[in-house]
Amino acid sequence: MEDQNHLDRMVHFFLYDYRFERVWKNPDNDIEKLSRHRAVLSPDFSMYLEMAPVMQLYNVFRNRWCGAYWASKGIRVIPTVNWGDESTFDFCFEGIEKGSVVAVSTYMASEHDNRCDQKEWFMAGYNEMLRRIEPEKIICYNTPFPEMQGNLIYVDYERSSWRYLNYERSFPKEDLDAFKMDGAPIGNCDTIEPYLIGKGGGSAYGGAWKPSKPDDGRFIGEPGSINRKTDRNGNLRETKIGADGRAVKERHYSDHGSPKQHSIPHDHTISWEGNRPNWGKAESYWDGDIPDFKSYWRYDMSYHILKSQNSLEDNRFKSISDFKWCMKCGGEVEIEWNGIHYGIIRYGTDDKITIYVWNRPETECCFDTADDALEYMVGSDRLRDVITHVTVLDRTI
């Protein structure tokens, strides 16, 4: 909100609650900054299904109180609406005048990060909102579901990041006229926010995990079995399935173009956090003492040969958050850009994200976070600017 060049934009709070608790605890501190902008969406305090009802009620109250307080200070406020299950419908739409412009987010309800969508939960509350509030316009943060009725204004999840403030968007002028603050010019823009993180409603863990690409099918199978598959370079991967039918360990017969980081073979323990697989750092066997890779609770160890393989389109990073999620899960990635082959590994030197030219360990660059890694220059281009365009030759998930 210190940026003086984008005061014709709106400010939203579709991010983790702890990042904006300040607007509740110290409401006067940001009044002057917020008032500079075209409009402000009321803070989207979470309404997770797992929350105690009293906390859901409390968060609705905080949302409405902040919005009312800002409005009393002359700020144009657009109410953000969120809900839990049907038991919240008696209070989660209260305090919003009929015919208002409102804002909603489909991020947590949408299929992403190998998670099923939570559309049934979202649409139940959305349709109830239409019935009770009859909104004039609905700002939708993240892609709307096709079933959503009403006068929708779509806000691109990725492009609402502060990192894209210099990228002009082609919003129809009439879509944002209703939100013009006195004296503020009309620009082709959407919203701003200093962090690109989704949150808010549905299950806090997202929908159930599911394979979204052919290769991801190797993470589920018959308990006690081992799924065997080759990567694009013909290197074998063996994935051990645990007692609950989900992967517990994976062996790679490749050094991923980084021979000082990985022995051949090397193992990764796979844990499941928030219903998604996470790779541990590589367990290398530099002394050649390689343990057997098998299960012990079945006498007749079965092997499943998986023939499917991701296409280049399957592998492509569809968004910046797709890449960041892959890194968070311990991913190992091969990309090609302008004819140069790169490797990216989550647990590289000093357990940092390491990027390097394939089979050239002297080119390694290490980064603390995925955001830092996205600043890496692939030739003359910043990785952040081309990550959705690079050829992804292989990725562990």
N, C-alpha and C positions, 0 to 999 in steps of 0.2 A: 504493500500500500504506500510505499515511499515513492513509487514511480509517478512522475509528473506528466508523462507523455501519453497516458492512457486513461484519462479521467472520464472519457466517454464510455467506459466499460462498466460492467456490473461485477460485484464481488460475491462469491459464493463460499459456502462452508461444507462442501462435500468431501470431507477428509476426516481422519481420526479425531475423536472428541478432544483428546488431550492437547491438540494443537490449537484449539480455539476456546478452551476453558476460560481464558482471560476475558473474553467479552461478557461472560457471566459474572466472574468474580470481581472484575474491575471495569464495569461497563462504561465509565467516563473516559478511560484512557485512550480509546480509539475513536471516539466520536468525531473529532476534527478530521482525522484521516478518512474515515468512512464517508463523511459528508461531502468529500471532494468528488466522489464517484457518481456515476449516472444513477445507480440504484444498488441496493444491498439485499441479498436473500437472507431471510431469517436463518439462524444457525441450526444445522441439521443434527441435533443431538440424537444419538442412536436409539433405535426401537427394536433391538434384536429379539427374536422369538424366545431366546433363552433367558431374557431378563425377567426379574420379578415384576409383577404388575405395578407395584408402587414406584419402581424406577422408570417404567415406561410412562406412567402418569407424570412423574417429576420432569422427565425430559420434554414431554409435550408442553408442560408449564414453562420451562426455561426457554423453549423455542418461541412461544407466544410473548413471554415477558420481554425478551430482548427485542423482538420486532416492534412491540408497542412502545418500548422506551426509545428506540431509534426514531420511530415515527414522531414521537413527541418532541424530538430535537430537530425536526424538519427534514429528516432523511427519507427518501423514497424507499419503501420496504416492500419486497415481494415475499409473501409467506411460503416457506418450504413445508411441504406436507409429507409425513411419513406415518407408518402404521405397523402394528404387529399382527396378531391373528384377529379373528372376529371379535374376541372379547375386548379389544381396544377401540372398536368402532364407536362406542358411546362417548369417547372423550378425545380421540386423536384428530377429529375434524372440527372440534369446538374452537371458537374464537376467530374464525375466518369468515368474513362477510360473503354472502352469496354473490356470485358474479365476479369475484376477484380474479386477478391474474395469480397463478400459483406456480410453484416449481416442484418437480419430483426427480428422482434419480432411479434409473433402471440398472445401475452398475452391479449391485450385489445380487440382483435377481436374474441377471443375464448369464448365459453360458460363457464361461471364460476359465482360463487356467486349468483345463481338463476337468471342469466342474459342470455338472448338469445345471440347467437353469432352474430358477424358482418362480417360474411364470405363474403357476396356479396361485401361489401366495400373493404375488404382486397384483395380478389382475383382480383378485377378490377385493383388495383394498382400493385399487384404482377406480373400479366401477362404483364402489360405494362413495368414493370422493366425488365422482361426477354427479351422482344422485344427490348428495347432500350439499355440495358447494356450487355446482353448476358453473364452473370457472369459465371466464371469458377466453383466456388463453392459458396454455400449460407449457411452461419451459421444461423440456425433458433433457436432463443431463445424462448422456450416454444414449445409445441407439434405442429408439422406441420399439416396442413389440408391435407387430402388424395388427394385433387385435385392439390396440389402444385407440379409442375414439376421442374426439375433441379437436380444438384448434391448437395443434402442437407446434412448438418451436424447438427444433432439435439443436442441442449444443454438443459438439464433438468432444468426447471425453479426453482424447489425447491433446487436441489443440487448445484446450482450456488451460493448459499449463502456462506459467509465467515465461517458460523458455520460448514460447511461440508468440510473444507479444509483437514481434516485428513482422509476423506473417499476416497479411491482410486476408480476411475471409469474405466470401461473396454472399452475405446475408441480404435477402430482399429488404429494401428500406422500410417497407410497411410493417415487417415483422417486429421491429424494435422501436417504432415510433411511439408506441404506448408507454415505453419506459424512459423516454427522454426527460432528463432533469433540466430545469430552467437554465438556459445559457449554455448547455453542453451540446457540442456539435454531434450530428448523427454520423457515425462511422460504420464501416463494414467490419464488424467484430463480434465476438461472443463474450465469454466471461474470463476473469482472471483469478488466479489463486496461486500462492507460491509453492505448493506441493501437489504432485499428481498422485493422489491416493484415493481410492474409493472405499466407502464404508456406509453404514447407516441402518439397513433394515434386513428383514429375512433372517435366516440363520447366520450367526456370526462366523460360521465355518464355510459358508457358501453351500451350493448344492452338492450332491453326492459326486465323488470322483468317477470319471469315466474315460476310457481311451478315446482321444479325439483324432489320433493319427494311427495308421497301421502299425508302426513300430511300438506304439504305447501298449498294444495288446500283450506284449511280453511281460507286463507287470502284474497280470492276473492269470490264474490258472488253477489246475487241480492241486490241492495241498500235497506237498512233498515232491512235486515234479520240478524239472528244470527245463525252462524254455531256451532253445538254442537258436541264434539268429546271427547272420553276418551283417556288418555295416556296409556302407556303399563301397568301401575299399576292399571288401572281401574278408575283413577281420572278424573273427568269431566273438560273439557276446553270449554269455551264459547267465541266465537269470533264475535264481533259486526262489521258489514259491513257498511261503510259510504255511503254517497250520490254518490260517484264516483265508487262504486263497490269494494273498497279496505278496508281492515280492519282498524279500528280506535281504538279498545280497545279489550283486552282479559282478561277474568277472569279465574283464576286457582283455582281449589278446591283441592289444595295440598300444603304442606309446603316445598316440594322439599328436604326433609331430613334435613332441617335447620329451626327448629321451632322458633328460636329467630329472624330470618330474614323475615319470611313470616307468616302471619295469614292465616287461612282457612275460607273463600276464600281470595284471594288478586287479585288486578287488575294491569294491565300494559297498559298504553296509548301507542298506536302504531302510530308513525309518519313515513312518507315516505321521505327518503333523497336519492337523486341520483337514484330514481326509485327503492328503496329497503326498506323493512320494518325495523324499528328500535324500540326496546322496551325501554320504560322509566323504571325508578326504580320502584320497587314494591310499590303499594299503599295498605298498610295493615290496617285492621280494628280491632285493639286490644280491643276496647271498645264494640265490638259486634254490633255496629251501621252500618249495611251493606246496602248500597243503592241498589235499584232495578237495575237490569242489563237488560235494554230494550231500544229500540229506541222510539222516540216520534213523528217522522214525518209520521209514518204509524199507522193507527188505528188497523189493524189486524196483530199484530206482527207474523212473520213467523219464524219457526225454521227449519233449515236444518240439518238432522242427517247424519254425514259423517262416513261411515263405514270403509273406507280404513285406514290402519295404516302402518307406515314405517316398513320395515323389518330391521333386524340388519345390513344388508349390506347397505340399504338406509341411516341408521343413521351414519355409519362409517365415520370418518374423512378421506377424500381421500388424504389430504395433510396438511401440517402445515398451509398454508395460509387459508385453509378451516376452521380450528379451530380459527385462528386469526380473520377471518371475522365474525364467529359466536359470538365471544366475543365482537367485535366492535358493533354488532347489538343488544347487550344486552341479549345474549343467556343464557339459563339455561340448564345445561347438567348433565346427569347421566352417569358415566362410571364404568366399572368393570375391574380390572386388578389383576391377580393372586388370584382370589376369594374374593377380597375386593371391596366394593361398595363405590364410591366417588361421591360427588356432586361438580359442578363448576358453580358459578353464577357471572354474570357480575357486578351487583350492590349489593355487599355484605357489610361487615363492612366498614364504612367510604366510601361507594360507590366504593370500589375497587373490583378487581376480587378476589373472595374468593373460596378456595378449601378446602374440608373437607371430613373426613370419614362420610358416611351417618348416620344421626341421632346421631352424636357425635360432638356437637358444640365446645367442648373443643379442637378439633383437627384443628380448622380453621387456615389457613394461608392466608394472604392477599398480593396482588401484584398490583403494579401500572399499569402494561401493560401486554398484552398477552405474549410478549417475556419473561418478568419476570416470569409469571405463568408457562411457559414451562420449567423452571428450577426446578419446584417442583418435589420432589422425591416421586413416587408412589412405596412404598416398597423400593426395592434396585435399581429401574430404574428411570432415568430422564424422565419426561413426554414428553419432546421434542423428545426423542429417540423412544418412544412407542405410541405416540398419534395416529398414523395411524394403530396401531395394537390393541389398547384397544377395548373392547366391549362397544359400545355406546348404553346404554339401552334406553335412551330418550334424545331428544334435542328439544328446542322450534323451531329452524329453522336450 
